[in-house]
């Protein structure tokens, strides 16, 4: 274990819930009956689906991602989530989106999940998309319109 990984340093970097002001765009997500697990709250794997849904729906609505006919697709290469409060069916979730980093072909999206009307995130996380050619799976530089949409999320 390095000094950076020592328990005292890990405790000082404990993730915290964030306010709505930390995010640029919001979209509602309705929980489903099947989202709950045997413990009576949304299962952790569902949160990752919500991250993908929130970001990709926004990109599709902005006209920069065409999942059916586009030549470029985003592949997830990293993902992470911290949980602060339970969410459960039936409940509406509000997903806040922002961009933390943009490279020439990659983007780190950060997503905060809020119970409807709540001030702080019930969970927050990130995922990194690398945008690649659909056929070759090689990285593709982001086009100008895509970059413009991403700039509104920074």
HELIX and SHEET records of a PDB file:
HELIX    1   1 UNK A    3  UNK A    5  5                                   3    
HELIX    2   2 UNK A    7  UNK A   12  1                                   6    
HELIX    3   3 UNK A   20  UNK A   22  5                                   3    
HELIX    4   4 UNK A   33  UNK A   35  5                                   3    
HELIX    5   5 UNK A   44  UNK A   61  1                                  18    
HELIX    6   6 UNK A  144  UNK A  151  1                                   8    
SHEET    1   A 5 UNK A  25  UNK A  30  0                                        
SHEET    2   A 5 UNK A  92  UNK A 102 -1                                        
SHEET    3   A 5 UNK A 106  UNK A 115 -1                                        
SHEET    4   A 5 UNK A 123  UNK A 133 -1                                        
SHEET    5   A 5 UNK A  72  UNK A  83 -1                                        
END                                                                             
